[in-house]
Amino acid sequence: MGTDLAITLMLAFLDRAAAYGALISKARAEGRDVTDAEIDELAREDDAARADLVAAIAKRKAGG
């Protein structure tokens, strides 16, 4: 793994962690728990990003 890719992946991870943190902060400010639907939405976004990453890795391995 190249340095550029490692940094890109780390930044993406931090962005996703920030999204979860913001959701938790918002819920706390509203005096409530995070709902299953809210967590599911973030999980769907994570799954889509993961699928894109897997496709990009496969394409790179294939020489494209």
PDB file of N, CA, C and O in Angstrom:
ATOM      1  N   MET A   1       0.862  -1.168   0.000  1.00  0.00           N
ATOM      2  CA  MET A   1       0.000   0.000   0.000  1.00  0.00           C
ATOM      3  C   MET A   1       0.903   1.225   0.000  1.00  0.00           C
ATOM      4  O   MET A   1       1.839   1.331   0.793  1.00  0.00           O
ATOM      5  N   GLY A   2       0.602   2.140  -0.904  1.00  0.00           N
ATOM      6  CA  GLY A   2       1.369   3.367  -0.984  1.00  0.00           C
ATOM      7  C   GLY A   2       0.953   4.363   0.085  1.00  0.00           C
ATOM      8  O   GLY A   2      -0.127   4.272   0.667  1.00  0.00           O
ATOM      9  N   THR A   3       1.834   5.307   0.323  1.00  0.00           N
ATOM     10  CA  THR A   3       1.569   6.330   1.333  1.00  0.00           C
ATOM     11  C   THR A   3       0.318   7.133   0.993  1.00  0.00           C
ATOM     12  O   THR A   3      -0.495   7.420   1.871  1.00  0.00           O
ATOM     13  N   ASP A   4       0.162   7.493  -0.269  1.00  0.00           N
ATOM     14  CA  ASP A   4      -1.016   8.269  -0.672  1.00  0.00           C
ATOM     15  C   ASP A   4      -2.310   7.517  -0.376  1.00  0.00           C
ATOM     16  O   ASP A   4      -3.274   8.097   0.123  1.00  0.00           O
ATOM     17  N   LEU A   5      -2.324   6.239  -0.684  1.00  0.00           N
ATOM     18  CA  LEU A   5      -3.519   5.432  -0.432  1.00  0.00           C
ATOM     19  C   LEU A   5      -3.778   5.304   1.064  1.00  0.00           C
ATOM     20  O   LEU A   5      -4.920   5.408   1.510  1.00  0.00           O
ATOM     21  N   ALA A   6      -2.727   5.080   1.833  1.00  0.00           N
ATOM     22  CA  ALA A   6      -2.885   4.960   3.288  1.00  0.00           C
ATOM     23  C   ALA A   6      -3.459   6.241   3.884  1.00  0.00           C
ATOM     24  O   ALA A   6      -4.342   6.189   4.740  1.00  0.00           O
ATOM     25  N   ILE A   7      -2.965   7.377   3.438  1.00  0.00           N
ATOM     26  CA  ILE A   7      -3.472   8.658   3.944  1.00  0.00           C
ATOM     27  C   ILE A   7      -4.925   8.864   3.530  1.00  0.00           C
ATOM     28  O   ILE A   7      -5.743   9.329   4.324  1.00  0.00           O
ATOM     29  N   THR A   8      -5.238   8.519   2.300  1.00  0.00           N
ATOM     30  CA  THR A   8      -6.616   8.649   1.811  1.00  0.00           C
ATOM     31  C   THR A   8      -7.566   7.780   2.629  1.00  0.00           C
ATOM     32  O   THR A   8      -8.653   8.221   3.004  1.00  0.00           O
ATOM     33  N   LEU A   9      -7.153   6.548   2.901  1.00  0.00           N
ATOM     34  CA  LEU A   9      -7.989   5.653   3.689  1.00  0.00           C
ATOM     35  C   LEU A   9      -8.157   6.166   5.119  1.00  0.00           C
ATOM     36  O   LEU A   9      -9.246   6.079   5.686  1.00  0.00           O
ATOM     37  N   MET A  10      -7.093   6.695   5.697  1.00  0.00           N
ATOM     38  CA  MET A  10      -7.169   7.230   7.051  1.00  0.00           C
ATOM     39  C   MET A  10      -8.110   8.432   7.102  1.00  0.00           C
ATOM     40  O   MET A  10      -8.905   8.560   8.034  1.00  0.00           O
ATOM     41  N   LEU A  11      -8.024   9.300   6.118  1.00  0.00           N
ATOM     42  CA  LEU A  11      -8.916  10.462   6.074  1.00  0.00           C
ATOM     43  C   LEU A  11     -10.378  10.033   5.917  1.00  0.00           C
ATOM     44  O   LEU A  11     -11.273  10.620   6.525  1.00  0.00           O
ATOM     45  N   ALA A  12     -10.608   9.018   5.107  1.00  0.00           N
ATOM     46  CA  ALA A  12     -11.974   8.505   4.935  1.00  0.00           C
ATOM     47  C   ALA A  12     -12.485   7.918   6.248  1.00  0.00           C
ATOM     48  O   ALA A  12     -13.639   8.127   6.623  1.00  0.00           O
ATOM     49  N   PHE A  13     -11.616   7.184   6.942  1.00  0.00           N
ATOM     50  CA  PHE A  13     -12.003   6.623   8.232  1.00  0.00           C
ATOM     51  C   PHE A  13     -12.357   7.731   9.226  1.00  0.00           C
ATOM     52  O   PHE A  13     -13.364   7.643   9.929  1.00  0.00           O
ATOM     53  N   LEU A  14     -11.533   8.762   9.280  1.00  0.00           N
ATOM     54  CA  LEU A  14     -11.793   9.865  10.202  1.00  0.00           C
ATOM     55  C   LEU A  14     -13.092  10.588   9.862  1.00  0.00           C
ATOM     56  O   LEU A  14     -13.819  11.022  10.755  1.00  0.00           O
ATOM     57  N   ASP A  15     -13.379  10.717   8.571  1.00  0.00           N
ATOM     58  CA  ASP A  15     -14.626  11.342   8.141  1.00  0.00           C
ATOM     59  C   ASP A  15     -15.831  10.542   8.619  1.00  0.00           C
ATOM     60  O   ASP A  15     -16.813  11.112   9.093  1.00  0.00           O
ATOM     61  N   ARG A  16     -15.752   9.217   8.492  1.00  0.00           N
ATOM     62  CA  ARG A  16     -16.867   8.368   8.924  1.00  0.00           C
ATOM     63  C   ARG A  16     -17.009   8.404  10.442  1.00  0.00           C
ATOM     64  O   ARG A  16     -18.123   8.442  10.964  1.00  0.00           O
ATOM     65  N   ALA A  17     -15.879   8.391  11.149  1.00  0.00           N
ATOM     66  CA  ALA A  17     -15.938   8.477  12.611  1.00  0.00           C
ATOM     67  C   ALA A  17     -16.574   9.796  13.037  1.00  0.00           C
ATOM     68  O   ALA A  17     -17.340   9.838  14.000  1.00  0.00           O
ATOM     69  N   ALA A  18     -16.259  10.865  12.324  1.00  0.00           N
ATOM     70  CA  ALA A  18     -16.845  12.171  12.627  1.00  0.00           C
ATOM     71  C   ALA A  18     -18.354  12.152  12.399  1.00  0.00           C
ATOM     72  O   ALA A  18     -19.098  12.781  13.151  1.00  0.00           O
ATOM     73  N   ALA A  19     -18.812  11.442  11.374  1.00  0.00           N
ATOM     74  CA  ALA A  19     -20.247  11.356  11.105  1.00  0.00           C
ATOM     75  C   ALA A  19     -20.963  10.660  12.266  1.00  0.00           C
ATOM     76  O   ALA A  19     -22.028  11.101  12.698  1.00  0.00           O
ATOM     77  N   TYR A  20     -20.377   9.580  12.764  1.00  0.00           N
ATOM     78  CA  TYR A  20     -20.981   8.890  13.910  1.00  0.00           C
ATOM     79  C   TYR A  20     -20.954   9.786  15.144  1.00  0.00           C
ATOM     80  O   TYR A  20     -21.928   9.844  15.896  1.00  0.00           O
ATOM     81  N   GLY A  21     -19.839  10.485  15.352  1.00  0.00           N
ATOM     82  CA  GLY A  21     -19.728  11.391  16.489  1.00  0.00           C
ATOM     83  C   GLY A  21     -20.755  12.510  16.427  1.00  0.00           C
ATOM     84  O   GLY A  21     -21.358  12.864  17.440  1.00  0.00           O
ATOM     85  N   ALA A  22     -20.954  13.064  15.243  1.00  0.00           N
ATOM     86  CA  ALA A  22     -21.932  14.139  15.071  1.00  0.00           C
ATOM     87  C   ALA A  22     -23.346  13.639  15.353  1.00  0.00           C
ATOM     88  O   ALA A  22     -24.155  14.343  15.957  1.00  0.00           O
ATOM     89  N   LEU A  23     -23.632  12.424  14.912  1.00  0.00           N
ATOM     90  CA  LEU A  23     -24.948  11.837  15.165  1.00  0.00           C
ATOM     91  C   LEU A  23     -25.182  11.663  16.671  1.00  0.00           C
ATOM     92  O   LEU A  23     -26.254  11.988  17.182  1.00  0.00           O
ATOM     93  N   ILE A  24     -24.181  11.154  17.361  1.00  0.00           N
ATOM     94  CA  ILE A  24     -24.301  10.959  18.807  1.00  0.00           C
ATOM     95  C   ILE A  24     -24.454  12.303  19.519  1.00  0.00           C
ATOM     96  O   ILE A  24     -25.281  12.443  20.420  1.00  0.00           O
ATOM     97  N   SER A  25     -23.661  13.279  19.115  1.00  0.00           N
ATOM     98  CA  SER A  25     -23.756  14.611  19.735  1.00  0.00           C
ATOM     99  C   SER A  25     -25.123  15.234  19.522  1.00  0.00           C
ATOM    100  O   SER A  25     -25.688  15.833  20.437  1.00  0.00           O
ATOM    101  N   LYS A  26     -25.657  15.093  18.311  1.00  0.00           N
ATOM    102  CA  LYS A  26     -26.977  15.646  18.005  1.00  0.00           C
ATOM    103  C   LYS A  26     -28.052  14.984  18.873  1.00  0.00           C
ATOM    104  O   LYS A  26     -28.911  15.658  19.440  1.00  0.00           O
ATOM    105  N   ALA A  27     -27.987  13.677  18.963  1.00  0.00           N
ATOM    106  CA  ALA A  27     -28.970  12.955  19.763  1.00  0.00           C
ATOM    107  C   ALA A  27     -28.880  13.362  21.238  1.00  0.00           C
ATOM    108  O   ALA A  27     -29.903  13.568  21.891  1.00  0.00           O
ATOM    109  N   ARG A  28     -27.680  13.474  21.749  1.00  0.00           N
ATOM    110  CA  ARG A  28     -27.505  13.889  23.150  1.00  0.00           C
ATOM    111  C   ARG A  28     -28.046  15.296  23.378  1.00  0.00           C
ATOM    112  O   ARG A  28     -28.698  15.562  24.388  1.00  0.00           O
ATOM    113  N   ALA A  29     -27.773  16.191  22.437  1.00  0.00           N
ATOM    114  CA  ALA A  29     -28.255  17.568  22.568  1.00  0.00           C
ATOM    115  C   ALA A  29     -29.780  17.619  22.578  1.00  0.00           C
ATOM    116  O   ALA A  29     -30.385  18.500  23.188  1.00  0.00           O
ATOM    117  N   GLU A  30     -30.382  16.658  21.891  1.00  0.00           N
ATOM    118  CA  GLU A  30     -31.839  16.575  21.852  1.00  0.00           C
ATOM    119  C   GLU A  30     -32.395  15.737  22.996  1.00  0.00           C
ATOM    120  O   GLU A  30     -33.606  15.541  23.094  1.00  0.00           O
ATOM    121  N   GLY A  31     -31.508  15.242  23.865  1.00  0.00           N
ATOM    122  CA  GLY A  31     -31.936  14.462  25.022  1.00  0.00           C
ATOM    123  C   GLY A  31     -32.501  13.099  24.684  1.00  0.00           C
ATOM    124  O   GLY A  31     -33.444  12.632  25.322  1.00  0.00           O
ATOM    125  N   ARG A  32     -31.921  12.463  23.679  1.00  0.00           N
ATOM    126  CA  ARG A  32     -32.444  11.163  23.264  1.00  0.00           C
ATOM    127  C   ARG A  32     -31.301  10.243  22.871  1.00  0.00           C
ATOM    128  O   ARG A  32     -30.150  10.668  22.772  1.00  0.00           O
ATOM    129  N   ASP A  33     -31.628   8.996  22.652  1.00  0.00           N
ATOM    130  CA  ASP A  33     -30.667   8.026  22.143  1.00  0.00           C
ATOM    131  C   ASP A  33     -30.659   8.070  20.619  1.00  0.00           C
ATOM    132  O   ASP A  33     -31.620   8.519  19.994  1.00  0.00           O
ATOM    133  N   VAL A  34     -29.589   7.609  20.046  1.00  0.00           N
ATOM    134  CA  VAL A  34     -29.523   7.442  18.602  1.00  0.00           C
ATOM    135  C   VAL A  34     -30.479   6.312  18.228  1.00  0.00           C
ATOM    136  O   VAL A  34     -30.519   5.276  18.892  1.00  0.00           O
ATOM    137  N   THR A  35     -31.243   6.518  17.167  1.00  0.00           N
ATOM    138  CA  THR A  35     -32.220   5.498  16.765  1.00  0.00           C
ATOM    139  C   THR A  35     -31.568   4.444  15.873  1.00  0.00           C
ATOM    140  O   THR A  35     -30.524   4.678  15.264  1.00  0.00           O
ATOM    141  N   ASP A  36     -32.204   3.289  15.813  1.00  0.00           N
ATOM    142  CA  ASP A  36     -31.740   2.228  14.914  1.00  0.00           C
ATOM    143  C   ASP A  36     -31.737   2.709  13.469  1.00  0.00           C
ATOM    144  O   ASP A  36     -30.833   2.374  12.703  1.00  0.00           O
ATOM    145  N   ALA A  37     -32.744   3.493  13.093  1.00  0.00           N
ATOM    146  CA  ALA A  37     -32.835   3.995  11.718  1.00  0.00           C
ATOM    147  C   ALA A  37     -31.648   4.898  11.388  1.00  0.00           C
ATOM    148  O   ALA A  37     -31.115   4.849  10.279  1.00  0.00           O
ATOM    149  N   GLU A  38     -31.235   5.724  12.354  1.00  0.00           N
ATOM    150  CA  GLU A  38     -30.092   6.604  12.109  1.00  0.00           C
ATOM    151  C   GLU A  38     -28.802   5.806  11.936  1.00  0.00           C
ATOM    152  O   GLU A  38     -27.998   6.093  11.049  1.00  0.00           O
ATOM    153  N   ILE A  39     -28.616   4.811  12.784  1.00  0.00           N
ATOM    154  CA  ILE A  39     -27.432   3.951  12.667  1.00  0.00           C
ATOM    155  C   ILE A  39     -27.482   3.173  11.355  1.00  0.00           C
ATOM    156  O   ILE A  39     -26.461   3.027  10.683  1.00  0.00           O
ATOM    157  N   ASP A  40     -28.654   2.676  10.988  1.00  0.00           N
ATOM    158  CA  ASP A  40     -28.799   1.927   9.732  1.00  0.00           C
ATOM    159  C   ASP A  40     -28.434   2.788   8.531  1.00  0.00           C
ATOM    160  O   ASP A  40     -27.803   2.302   7.592  1.00  0.00           O
ATOM    161  N   GLU A  41     -28.821   4.057   8.549  1.00  0.00           N
ATOM    162  CA  GLU A  41     -28.493   4.955   7.438  1.00  0.00           C
ATOM    163  C   GLU A  41     -26.980   5.129   7.302  1.00  0.00           C
ATOM    164  O   GLU A  41     -26.438   5.056   6.199  1.00  0.00           O
ATOM    165  N   LEU A  42     -26.309   5.358   8.420  1.00  0.00           N
ATOM    166  CA  LEU A  42     -24.854   5.482   8.367  1.00  0.00           C
ATOM    167  C   LEU A  42     -24.219   4.172   7.913  1.00  0.00           C
ATOM    168  O   LEU A  42     -23.244   4.185   7.160  1.00  0.00           O
ATOM    169  N   ALA A  43     -24.755   3.056   8.358  1.00  0.00           N
ATOM    170  CA  ALA A  43     -24.229   1.754   7.945  1.00  0.00           C
ATOM    171  C   ALA A  43     -24.394   1.542   6.445  1.00  0.00           C
ATOM    172  O   ALA A  43     -23.504   0.996   5.793  1.00  0.00           O
ATOM    173  N   ARG A  44     -25.533   1.975   5.892  1.00  0.00           N
ATOM    174  CA  ARG A  44     -25.740   1.859   4.438  1.00  0.00           C
ATOM    175  C   ARG A  44     -24.704   2.694   3.689  1.00  0.00           C
ATOM    176  O   ARG A  44     -24.159   2.253   2.677  1.00  0.00           O
ATOM    177  N   GLU A  45     -24.435   3.889   4.185  1.00  0.00           N
ATOM    178  CA  GLU A  45     -23.414   4.736   3.557  1.00  0.00           C
ATOM    179  C   GLU A  45     -22.040   4.070   3.636  1.00  0.00           C
ATOM    180  O   GLU A  45     -21.272   4.111   2.675  1.00  0.00           O
ATOM    181  N   ASP A  46     -21.731   3.457   4.785  1.00  0.00           N
ATOM    182  CA  ASP A  46     -20.459   2.756   4.947  1.00  0.00           C
ATOM    183  C   ASP A  46     -20.371   1.569   3.990  1.00  0.00           C
ATOM    184  O   ASP A  46     -19.327   1.335   3.382  1.00  0.00           O
ATOM    185  N   ASP A  47     -21.462   0.823   3.858  1.00  0.00           N
ATOM    186  CA  ASP A  47     -21.481  -0.327   2.954  1.00  0.00           C
ATOM    187  C   ASP A  47     -21.253   0.101   1.513  1.00  0.00           C
ATOM    188  O   ASP A  47     -20.534  -0.568   0.771  1.00  0.00           O
ATOM    189  N   ALA A  48     -21.860   1.209   1.113  1.00  0.00           N
ATOM    190  CA  ALA A  48     -21.681   1.706  -0.260  1.00  0.00           C
ATOM    191  C   ALA A  48     -20.236   2.135  -0.481  1.00  0.00           C
ATOM    192  O   ALA A  48     -19.655   1.849  -1.528  1.00  0.00           O
ATOM    193  N   ALA A  49     -19.662   2.813   0.491  1.00  0.00           N
ATOM    194  CA  ALA A  49     -18.268   3.242   0.370  1.00  0.00           C
ATOM    195  C   ALA A  49     -17.342   2.031   0.308  1.00  0.00           C
ATOM    196  O   ALA A  49     -16.376   2.022  -0.456  1.00  0.00           O
ATOM    197  N   ARG A  50     -17.634   1.018   1.106  1.00  0.00           N
ATOM    198  CA  ARG A  50     -16.822  -0.203   1.109  1.00  0.00           C
ATOM    199  C   ARG A  50     -16.904  -0.894  -0.250  1.00  0.00           C
ATOM    200  O   ARG A  50     -15.890  -1.365  -0.766  1.00  0.00           O
ATOM    201  N   ALA A  51     -18.081  -0.957  -0.824  1.00  0.00           N
ATOM    202  CA  ALA A  51     -18.250  -1.590  -2.140  1.00  0.00           C
ATOM    203  C   ALA A  51     -17.444  -0.840  -3.198  1.00  0.00           C
ATOM    204  O   ALA A  51     -16.819  -1.461  -4.059  1.00  0.00           O
ATOM    205  N   ASP A  52     -17.455   0.485  -3.139  1.00  0.00           N
ATOM    206  CA  ASP A  52     -16.663   1.284  -4.072  1.00  0.00           C
ATOM    207  C   ASP A  52     -15.179   1.006  -3.900  1.00  0.00           C
ATOM    208  O   ASP A  52     -14.453   0.890  -4.887  1.00  0.00           O
ATOM    209  N   LEU A  53     -14.720   0.898  -2.663  1.00  0.00           N
ATOM    210  CA  LEU A  53     -13.321   0.634  -2.385  1.00  0.00           C
ATOM    211  C   LEU A  53     -12.910  -0.742  -2.888  1.00  0.00           C
ATOM    212  O   LEU A  53     -11.853  -0.889  -3.501  1.00  0.00           O
ATOM    213  N   VAL A  54     -13.730  -1.739  -2.635  1.00  0.00           N
ATOM    214  CA  VAL A  54     -13.439  -3.095  -3.104  1.00  0.00           C
ATOM    215  C   VAL A  54     -13.350  -3.116  -4.626  1.00  0.00           C
ATOM    216  O   VAL A  54     -12.466  -3.767  -5.183  1.00  0.00           O
ATOM    217  N   ALA A  55     -14.247  -2.416  -5.300  1.00  0.00           N
ATOM    218  CA  ALA A  55     -14.219  -2.358  -6.763  1.00  0.00           C
ATOM    219  C   ALA A  55     -12.950  -1.660  -7.261  1.00  0.00           C
ATOM    220  O   ALA A  55     -12.343  -2.094  -8.240  1.00  0.00           O
ATOM    221  N   ALA A  56     -12.557  -0.589  -6.591  1.00  0.00           N
ATOM    222  CA  ALA A  56     -11.339   0.128  -6.996  1.00  0.00           C
ATOM    223  C   ALA A  56     -10.106  -0.739  -6.798  1.00  0.00           C
ATOM    224  O   ALA A  56      -9.200  -0.725  -7.632  1.00  0.00           O
ATOM    225  N   ILE A  57     -10.058  -1.494  -5.707  1.00  0.00           N
ATOM    226  CA  ILE A  57      -8.924  -2.388  -5.458  1.00  0.00           C
ATOM    227  C   ILE A  57      -8.876  -3.489  -6.512  1.00  0.00           C
ATOM    228  O   ILE A  57      -7.808  -3.814  -7.032  1.00  0.00           O
ATOM    229  N   ALA A  58     -10.033  -4.059  -6.823  1.00  0.00           N
ATOM    230  CA  ALA A  58     -10.088  -5.117  -7.846  1.00  0.00           C
ATOM    231  C   ALA A  58      -9.631  -4.581  -9.197  1.00  0.00           C
ATOM    232  O   ALA A  58      -8.898  -5.251  -9.925  1.00  0.00           O
ATOM    233  N   LYS A  59     -10.065  -3.381  -9.522  1.00  0.00           N
ATOM    234  CA  LYS A  59      -9.676  -2.785 -10.798  1.00  0.00           C
ATOM    235  C   LYS A  59      -8.164  -2.552 -10.853  1.00  0.00           C
ATOM    236  O   LYS A  59      -7.524  -2.789 -11.877  1.00  0.00           O
ATOM    237  N   ARG A  60      -7.615  -2.092  -9.749  1.00  0.00           N
ATOM    238  CA  ARG A  60      -6.166  -1.841  -9.704  1.00  0.00           C
ATOM    239  C   ARG A  60      -5.385  -3.134  -9.821  1.00  0.00           C
ATOM    240  O   ARG A  60      -4.363  -3.185 -10.506  1.00  0.00           O
ATOM    241  N   LYS A  61      -5.866  -4.198  -9.147  1.00  0.00           N
ATOM    242  CA  LYS A  61      -5.201  -5.501  -9.214  1.00  0.00           C
ATOM    243  C   LYS A  61      -5.254  -6.078 -10.622  1.00  0.00           C
ATOM    244  O   LYS A  61      -4.348  -6.794 -11.047  1.00  0.00           O
ATOM    245  N   ALA A  62      -6.340  -5.753 -11.346  1.00  0.00           N
ATOM    246  CA  ALA A  62      -6.503  -6.242 -12.702  1.00  0.00           C
ATOM    247  C   ALA A  62      -5.675  -5.436 -13.705  1.00  0.00           C
ATOM    248  O   ALA A  62      -5.634  -5.757 -14.892  1.00  0.00           O
ATOM    249  N   GLY A  63      -5.026  -4.401 -13.214  1.00  0.00           N
ATOM    250  CA  GLY A  63      -4.176  -3.609 -14.091  1.00  0.00           C
ATOM    251  C   GLY A  63      -4.885  -2.443 -14.725  1.00  0.00           C
ATOM    252  O   GLY A  63      -4.341  -1.818 -15.635  1.00  0.00           O
ATOM    253  N   GLY A  64      -6.089  -2.128 -14.274  1.00  0.00           N
ATOM    254  CA  GLY A  64      -6.847  -1.042 -14.879  1.00  0.00           C
ATOM    255  C   GLY A  64      -6.902   0.092 -14.010  1.00  0.00           C
ATOM    256  O   GLY A  64      -7.504   1.108 -14.357  1.00  0.00           O
TER     257      GLY A  64
END
